[in-house]
Amino acid sequence: MPNAPNKQESLVNARKSCEGILSEVEELLAKYPSLGSPNKKLIDRFKFIARDIDGLKERLDRCGDELQKCLTSLMSVSMVNIEDKLDILMAEYRAGKHEKSVISLALVEGQKLDEKEAMDQVEADLLDKDVHPDAIDMHQPYVKQWLL
């Protein structure tokens, strides 16, 4: 996968940043345990807390955005990886480099393709090509379309 270590590192850093902010939220909640009690100075506390919360909310939003960007990037990389592996598999099926299977029989001999058996075969072949099972599940609609 191109730049996978950098993408993975970005995701880990974004997660750590979010965890840090969530820890600050927990500290803030622990700092004001009496918020639910009837207290005459409650309004003053709310004003002070509002300033703290606004900053935390903004930082949490940025972390969430960063996590989303990282995940989208990783999904794109996993899609490219699956496309590449499917191209390799297609060439191998056509060249007869695999034992006879539902897919090779459909490609070479024109037999009817059983979608369930073919998906099972492609998933097994992708796993043999070191494609992560989660990537296969995530891109299953594309793999089905490729089969058809």
C-alpha positions as CSV (number, residue, x, y, z in Angstrom):
1,M,0.0,0.0,0.0
2,P,1.5,3.4,-0.9
3,N,2.3,5.5,2.0
4,A,0.5,3.1,4.4
5,P,2.9,3.7,7.3
6,N,2.4,7.4,7.1
7,K,-1.4,7.0,6.9
8,Q,-1.4,4.6,9.8
9,E,0.8,7.0,11.8
10,S,-1.6,9.9,11.0
11,L,-4.5,7.8,12.2
12,V,-2.7,6.9,15.4
13,N,-1.8,10.5,16.0
14,A,-5.3,11.7,15.4
15,R,-6.6,9.0,17.8
16,K,-4.1,10.1,20.5
17,S,-5.1,13.7,20.1
18,C,-8.8,12.8,20.5
19,E,-8.0,10.7,23.6
20,G,-6.1,13.6,25.1
21,I,-9.1,15.9,24.6
22,L,-11.5,13.3,26.0
23,S,-9.3,13.1,29.1
24,E,-9.6,16.8,29.5
25,V,-13.4,16.5,29.3
26,E,-13.3,13.9,32.0
27,E,-11.1,16.2,34.1
28,L,-13.6,19.0,33.6
29,L,-16.5,16.8,34.6
30,A,-14.6,15.7,37.7
31,K,-13.7,19.4,38.5
32,Y,-17.4,20.3,38.7
33,P,-19.2,17.4,40.4
34,S,-21.7,19.7,42.1
35,L,-23.3,21.0,38.9
36,G,-26.5,19.2,39.6
37,S,-26.8,20.6,43.1
38,P,-29.0,23.6,43.9
39,N,-26.4,26.3,44.3
40,K,-26.9,30.1,44.1
41,K,-23.6,30.5,42.3
42,L,-24.5,28.0,39.6
43,I,-24.8,30.7,36.9
44,D,-21.2,31.8,37.6
45,R,-20.0,28.2,37.2
46,F,-21.9,27.9,34.0
47,K,-20.2,31.0,32.5
48,F,-16.8,29.6,33.5
49,I,-17.5,26.1,32.2
50,A,-18.9,27.5,28.9
51,R,-15.5,29.0,28.2
52,D,-13.8,25.7,28.9
53,I,-16.3,23.7,26.9
54,D,-16.2,26.0,23.9
55,G,-12.4,25.4,23.5
56,L,-12.7,21.6,24.1
57,K,-15.6,21.4,21.6
58,E,-13.7,23.2,18.9
59,R,-10.6,20.9,19.5
60,L,-12.8,17.8,19.5
61,D,-14.4,18.8,16.2
62,R,-11.0,19.3,14.7
63,C,-9.9,15.8,16.0
64,G,-13.0,14.3,14.6
65,D,-12.4,15.9,11.2
66,E,-8.8,14.7,11.2
67,L,-9.9,11.1,12.1
68,Q,-12.4,11.2,9.3
69,K,-9.8,12.3,6.8
70,C,-7.4,9.6,7.9
71,L,-10.1,6.9,7.7
72,T,-11.2,8.1,4.2
73,S,-7.6,8.1,3.1
74,L,-7.1,4.5,4.4
75,M,-10.3,3.4,2.7
76,S,-9.0,4.8,-0.6
77,V,-5.7,3.0,-0.2
78,S,-7.4,-0.3,0.7
79,M,-9.6,0.1,-2.4
80,V,-6.6,0.6,-4.6
81,N,-5.0,-2.4,-3.0
82,I,-8.0,-4.6,-3.7
83,E,-8.2,-3.4,-7.3
84,D,-4.5,-4.3,-7.8
85,K,-4.9,-7.7,-6.3
86,L,-8.1,-8.4,-8.3
87,D,-6.2,-7.5,-11.5
88,I,-3.4,-9.9,-10.5
89,L,-5.9,-12.6,-9.7
90,M,-7.7,-12.2,-13.0
91,A,-4.4,-12.6,-14.9
92,E,-3.6,-15.7,-12.8
93,Y,-7.0,-17.2,-13.4
94,R,-6.7,-16.7,-17.1
95,A,-3.1,-18.0,-17.2
96,G,-4.2,-21.2,-15.3
97,K,-2.0,-20.5,-12.3
98,H,-4.8,-21.4,-9.9
99,E,-6.4,-24.8,-9.4
100,K,-9.7,-25.1,-11.2
101,S,-12.3,-23.1,-9.3
102,V,-15.7,-21.6,-9.9
103,I,-14.0,-18.5,-11.2
104,S,-11.5,-20.1,-13.5
105,L,-14.1,-22.4,-14.9
106,A,-16.4,-19.4,-15.7
107,L,-13.5,-17.4,-17.2
108,V,-11.8,-20.2,-19.2
109,E,-14.6,-22.6,-20.0
110,G,-17.6,-20.3,-19.9
111,Q,-19.4,-22.1,-17.2
112,K,-22.2,-20.3,-15.3
113,L,-20.9,-18.4,-12.3
114,D,-22.4,-19.1,-8.9
115,E,-22.2,-15.8,-7.1
116,K,-21.9,-17.1,-3.5
117,E,-19.2,-19.7,-4.4
118,A,-17.4,-17.2,-6.5
119,M,-17.4,-14.6,-3.7
120,D,-16.1,-17.2,-1.3
121,Q,-13.3,-18.1,-3.8
122,V,-12.3,-14.5,-4.5
123,E,-12.3,-13.7,-0.7
124,A,-10.0,-16.7,-0.1
125,D,-7.7,-15.7,-3.0
126,L,-7.6,-12.1,-1.7
127,L,-6.7,-13.4,1.7
128,D,-3.9,-15.4,0.1
129,K,-2.7,-12.1,-1.5
130,D,-2.4,-10.6,2.0
131,V,-5.5,-8.4,1.7
132,H,-7.0,-7.7,5.2
133,P,-10.4,-9.4,5.8
134,D,-11.8,-6.0,7.0
135,A,-10.8,-4.4,3.7
136,I,-12.6,-7.2,1.8
137,D,-15.7,-6.8,3.9
138,M,-15.6,-3.0,3.5
139,H,-15.3,-3.2,-0.3
140,Q,-17.5,-6.3,-0.8
141,P,-19.9,-4.4,-3.2
142,Y,-17.0,-3.6,-5.5
143,V,-15.7,-7.2,-5.4
144,K,-19.2,-8.4,-6.3
145,Q,-19.4,-6.0,-9.2
146,W,-16.0,-7.1,-10.3
147,L,-17.1,-10.7,-10.3
148,L,-20.1,-10.0,-12.4
